[in-house]
C-alpha cells in the first residue's frame, strides 16, 4: 500500500508484476520499479489492465465497452476491455460485485 499525490495504491505485487513485465517498453521504459510503473500509468489513466479490465484505457485500440448493471439497470461501473476477452473480464468484475454485495448483477458488452 502506498499513498502519493492524493492517490492510494493498493496492489498485490504477485498479481501486477506479470502484467508490468508483459510489456516493459510501455510499463517500464526507463527501468521503473513496480510502484513507479503503477503510479505512472494510473496518473495517465492507462491502468485498466492492472485493474482487471482487459484494456489499458477507455480509448485503447480494439477495445469495447463493458457495463456492469443491477437487475434494475443501475450502472455500477463501465470500463473498456479487449474485444476478444470482454466477456471474461465482464463476468469476473460482475462476480467481484456479486461476492461483495450479494445482489444480482449482470454485464453487457457494448457493440
ROMISE-112743 format. One record per atom (N, C-alpha, C, O): residue in three letters; z, y, x. Coordinates in steps of 0.001 Angstrom, whole numbers, padded with zeros to 6 digits, always signed. Atoms other than C-alpha are relative to their C-alpha. Example, Ala and Ser with C-alpha at 12.3 -4.5 7.8 and 13.67 -1.06 7.14 Angstrom:
ala+000000-001190+000890
ala+007800-004500+012300
ala+000000+001200+000900
ala+000665+001181+001936
ser-000060-001190-000820
ser+007140-001060+013670
ser+000730+001090-000770
ser+000899+002198-000261
% end
This chain:
unk+000000-001160+000853
unk+000000+000000+000000
unk+000000+001233+000907
unk+000674+001282+001936
unk+000127-001207-000807
unk-000911+003432+001286
unk-000337+001175-000921
unk-001175+001041-001813
unk+000307-001221+000747
unk-000917+006963-000175
unk-000594+001012+000956
unk-000086+001218+002058
unk+000680-000989-000839
unk-003279+009597+001185
unk-000833+000917-000880
unk-001528+000453-001783
unk+000831-000995+000694
unk-004876+012796-000131
unk+000088-000132-001519
unk-000919+000008-002213
unk-000192+000115+001440
unk-003400+012282-003608
unk-000506-001295-000597
unk-000586-001425-001818
unk+000496+001287+000479
unk-004744+008743-003845
unk+000954-001103+000449
unk+001540-001029+001529
unk-000823+001153-000333
unk-002819+005473-003894
unk-000910-001197+000183
unk-001711-001514-000697
unk+000820+001159-000320
unk-004431+002453-002255
unk+000895-001225+000042
unk+001785-001334+000887
unk-000744+001252+000049
unk-003037-000935-003176
unk-001037-001108+000050
unk-001900-001195-000824
unk+001008+001048-000156
unk-005004-003933-001958
unk+000575-001172+000770
unk+001579-001055+001474
unk-000346+001192-000767
unk-004747-007425-000574
unk-001034-000128+001110
unk-002214-000337+000830
unk+000956+000059-001109
unk-006317-007492+002892
unk-000902-001243-000045
unk-002093-001154+000253
unk+000798+001232+000027
unk-007460-011102+002455
unk-001075+000042-001088
unk-002062-000690-001012
unk+001002-000115+001057
unk-009351-010097-000697
unk-001096+001008+000355
unk-002266+000778+000049
unk+000993-001040-000287
unk-011077-006946+000582
unk-000716-000192+001333
unk-001849+000265+001490
unk+000611+000153-001319
unk-011777-007949+004184
unk-001380-000669-000051
unk-002299-000190+000614
unk+001347+000590+000052
unk-014685-010292+003321
unk-001056+000959-000573
unk-002214+000925-000158
unk+000940-000974+000558
unk-016286-007522+001254
unk-000327+001051+001057
unk-001493+001380+001276
unk+000223-001001-001044
unk-015809-004950+004002
unk-000845-000561+001140
unk-001696+000141+001687
unk+000734+000627-001099
unk-017161-007381+006596
unk-001414-000423-000392
unk-002235-000726+000474
unk+001317+000457+000451
unk-020181-008283+004434
unk-001113+000996+000327
unk-002281+000614+000401
unk+000996-001027-000310
unk-021946-005013+005262
unk+000618+001044+000930
unk+000920+002158+000502
unk-000643-000921-000941
unk-020498-003409+008404
unk-000734+001337+000138
unk-000093+002365+000354
unk+000748-001252-000134
unk-023290-000815+008558
unk+000371+000975-001119
unk+000318+002189-000919
unk-000412-000862+001109
unk-022138+000514+005174
unk+001493+000300+000061
unk+001900+001461+000035
unk-001450-000185+000090
unk-018382-000052+005226
unk+000653+000462+001302
unk+001635+001205+001270
unk-000638-000301-001291
unk-017620+000284+008954
unk-001016+000502+001032
unk-001104-000065+002122
unk+001035-000421-000951
unk-020429+002244+010625
unk+000559+000487+001326
unk-000139+000460+002339
unk-000621-000482-001234
unk-018004+003656+013192
unk+001190-000855+000395
unk+002104-000379+001068
unk-001082+000913-000358
unk-015739+000632+013530
unk+001307+000265-000734
unk+002383-000030-000212
unk-001199-000333+000768
unk-013318+001789+010809
unk+000876-001225-000261
unk+000387-002349-000376
unk-000949+001048+000405
unk-010202-000236+010053
unk-000210-000286-001483
unk-000950+000428-002160
unk+000088+000297+001433
unk-009850-001859+006637
unk+000393+001226-000822
unk-000343+001642-001717
unk-000485-001143+000769
unk-007820+001080+005351
unk-000950+001190+000099
unk-001252+001817-000916
unk+000925-001126-000159
unk-010160+003710+006785
unk-001269-000214-000826
unk-001772+000720-001452
unk+001209+000307+000772
unk-013150+001964+005187
unk+000263+000125-001500
unk-000574+000649-002236
unk-000356-000083+001419
unk-011378+001696+001816
unk+000137+001453-000431
unk-000367+001833-001488
unk-000174-001417+000321
unk-010401+005375+001860
unk-001365+000682-000076
unk-001631+001440-001009
unk+001318-000648-000057
unk-013937+006441+002805
unk-000815-000311-001254
unk-001330+000608-001890
unk+000835+000335+001158
unk-015714+004524+000028
unk+000653+000416-001314
unk-000045+000685-002291
unk-000683-000448+001213
unk-013059+005444-002535
unk-000239+001486-000230
unk-000461+001914-001362
unk+000225-001442+000120
unk-013479+009146-001830
unk-001423+000329-000425
unk-001659+001368-001040
unk+001396-000246+000366
unk-017244+008855-002303
unk-000400-000730-001276
unk-001561-000670-001681
unk+000299+000701+001244
unk-016997+006733-005461
unk-000864-001231+000171
unk-001560-001647-000755
unk+000809+001180-000281
unk-018624+003739-003818
unk+000877-001237+000252
unk+000566-002066+001107
unk-000961+001081-000200
unk-015703+001316-004114
unk-000056-001075-001086
unk+000869-001878-001212
unk+000108+000953+001101
unk-016937-000731-007078
unk+000068-001448+000417
unk+000658-002260-000295
unk-000097+001389-000475
unk-017363-003924-005043
unk+001453-000357+000289
unk+001904-001459-000024
unk-001400+000257-000333
unk-013784-003606-003825
unk+000861-000138-001249
unk+001877-000832-001229
unk-000754+000058+001252
unk-012570-003144-007414
unk-000379-001207-000858
unk+000200-001421-001923
unk+000408+001188+000748
unk-014323-006324-008558
unk-001004+000279-001095
unk-001016-000402-002120
unk+000990-000365+001004
unk-017167-004677-010447
unk-001386-000568+000295
unk-002220-000655-000606
unk+001288+000596-000324
unk-020092-006225-008597
unk-001055+000968+000495
unk-002100+000527+000974
unk+000915-001007-000541
unk-021833-002946-007656
unk+000843+001096+000628
unk+001961+001357+000184
unk-000773-001014-000727
unk-020739-000205-005287
unk+000313+001232-000821
unk+001390+001813-000683
unk-000218-001232+000769
unk-021137+002669-007733
unk-000744-000073-001320
unk-001514-001001-001565
unk+000684-000055+001292
unk-022326+003640-011188
unk-001508+000130+000152
unk-002259-000223-000756
unk+001420-000264-000198
unk-025694+004536-009703
unk-000636-000928+001033
unk-001680-000598+001597
unk+000542+000931-000990
unk-026263+001534-007428
unk-001349-000547-000483
unk-001488-000900-001654
unk+001302+000546+000392
unk-029889+000372-007426
unk+000143-001424-000547
unk+000881-002240+000005
unk-000014+001341+000581
unk-030442-002674-009636
unk+001232-000320-000819
unk+001435-001472-001201
unk-001228+000282+000742
unk-027150-002274-011475
unk-000190+000258-001489
unk-001088+000989-001909
unk-000027-000194+001449
unk-026440-002445-015193
unk+001420+000375-000391
unk+002371+000082+000333
unk-001317-000383+000482
unk-023567-001044-017205
unk+000702-001160-000694
unk+000072-001963-001383
unk-000834+000986+000673
unk-020733-003264-018382
unk+001113+000767-000701
unk+001835+001539-000070
unk-001035-000656+000781
unk-018447-002055-021165
unk+000977-001054-000485
unk+000562-002093-000999
unk-001038+000905+000495
unk-015149-003764-021991
unk+000652+000687-001196
unk+001126+001819-001098
unk-000433-000581+001271
unk-014050-003206-025592
unk+001007-000901-000711
unk+001079-002107-000477
unk-000893+000759+000874
unk-011372-004223-028060
unk-000805-000524-001181
unk-001978-000186-001338
unk+000700+000517+001182
unk-012249-006086-031249
unk-000364+001127-000965
unk-001256+000966-001798
unk+000295-001175+000830
unk-012217-002634-032934
unk-000933+000983+000701
unk-001066+002133+000283
unk+000955-000803-000774
unk-014744-001309-030395
unk+000615+001185+000732
unk-000075+002172+000984
unk-000620-000995-000861
unk-012235+000796-028458
unk-000384-000339+001437
unk-000184-001467+001886
unk+000431+000242-001377
unk-013596+001181-024933
unk+001207+000038+000927
unk+001950+001018+000966
unk-001057+000055-001008
unk-011152+000070-022248
unk-000513+000509+001331
unk+000177+001255+002026
unk+000573-000441-001267
unk-013443+000620-019298
unk-001502-000206-000014
unk-002040-000960-000824
unk+001431+000126-000210
unk-017030+000967-018194
unk-000220-000014+001500
unk+000374+000782+002227
unk+000336+000040-001422
unk-018431+000018-014811
unk-001417-000520+000174
unk-002029-001007-000776
unk+001313+000535-000329
unk-021673-000933-013104
unk+000160-001280+000781
unk+001101-001456+001555
unk-000001+001271-000699
unk-022456-004367-011849
unk-001430-000356+000373
unk-002385+000141-000224
unk+001293+000543-000360
unk-025307-006107-010147
unk-000546-000742-001213
unk+000188-001499-001849
unk+000580+000596+001204
unk-027697-007246-012896
unk+000149-001523-000033
unk+000350-002096-001104
unk-000082+001459-000047
unk-027562-010882-011741
unk+001419-000531-000191
unk+001597-001686-000578
unk-001386+000486+000071
unk-023755-011078-011739
unk+000850+000761-001020
unk+002068+000591-001064
unk-000742-000824+000959
unk-022802-008654-014538
unk+000819-000842-000969
unk+001948-000477-001297
unk-000744+000871+000920
unk-021782-011477-016886
unk+001263-000543+000628
unk+002312-000582-000013
unk-001171+000517-000708
unk-019441-012955-014304
unk+001072+001075+000140
unk+002232+000845-000201
unk-000983-001062-000225
unk-017773-009638-013436
unk+000530+000568-001316
unk+001701+000939-001399
unk-000470-000438+001309
unk-017618-008560-017087
unk+001057-000941-000550
unk+002088-000500-001058
unk-000966+000995+000485
unk-015854-011794-018020
unk+001295+000043+000807
unk+002382-000074+000241
unk-001195-000051-000851
unk-013471-011536-015066
unk+000865+001223-000301
unk+002084+001104-000422
unk-000786-001206+000282
unk-012443-007935-015771
unk+000563-000042-001418
unk+001674+000436-001645
unk-000538+000164+001360
unk-012077-008700-019504
unk+001200-000931+000030
unk+002203-000680-000639
unk-001128+000946-000115
unk-009850-011644-018590
unk+001224+000690+000592
unk+002347+000416+000169
unk-001128-000749-000566
unk-007693-009317-016463
unk+000750+000752-001097
unk+001980+000735-001142
unk-000626-000772+001072
unk-007066-007136-019514
unk+000665-000931-001015
unk+001776-000663-001472
unk-000567+000975+000938
unk-006507-010124-021814
unk+001310-000559+000550
unk+002307-000647-000168
unk-001208+000560-000621
unk-003999-011618-019371
unk+001148+001000+000003
unk+002307+000614-000150
unk-001040-001028-000088
unk-002120-008325-019111
unk+000489+000444-001379
unk+001693+000566-001603
unk-000361-000555+001305
unk-002197-007086-022712
unk+000137-001043-001108
unk+000742-000778-002147
unk-000042+001082+000984
unk-002583-010396-024578
unk-000597+000437-001346
unk-000018+000212-002408
unk+000735-000380+001208
unk-005091-008949-027047
unk-001457-000418+000180
unk-001924-000581+001307
unk+001412+000374-000120
unk-008681-009916-027864
unk-000831+001131+000613
unk-000741+002284+000192
unk+000873-000944-000700
unk-011169-008186-025581
unk-001354-000671+000159
unk-001445-001893+000273
unk+001337+000517-000252
unk-014902-008569-025165
unk-000720+000959+000954
unk-000277+002085+001178
unk+000799-000874-000846
unk-017512-007197-022823
unk-001438-000060-000480
unk-001864-001033-001103
unk+001420+000005+000282
unk-021106-006210-023287
unk-000737+000599+001189
unk-000251+001510+001859
unk+000834-000465-001097
unk-023845-005680-020768
unk-001049+000927-000588
unk-001750+000571-001536
unk+000950-000998+000491
unk-025944-002570-021278
unk-001380-000311+000574
unk-001514-000649+001750
unk+001363+000295-000463
unk-029686-003058-021067
unk-000602+001177+000709
unk-001743+001105+001165
% end
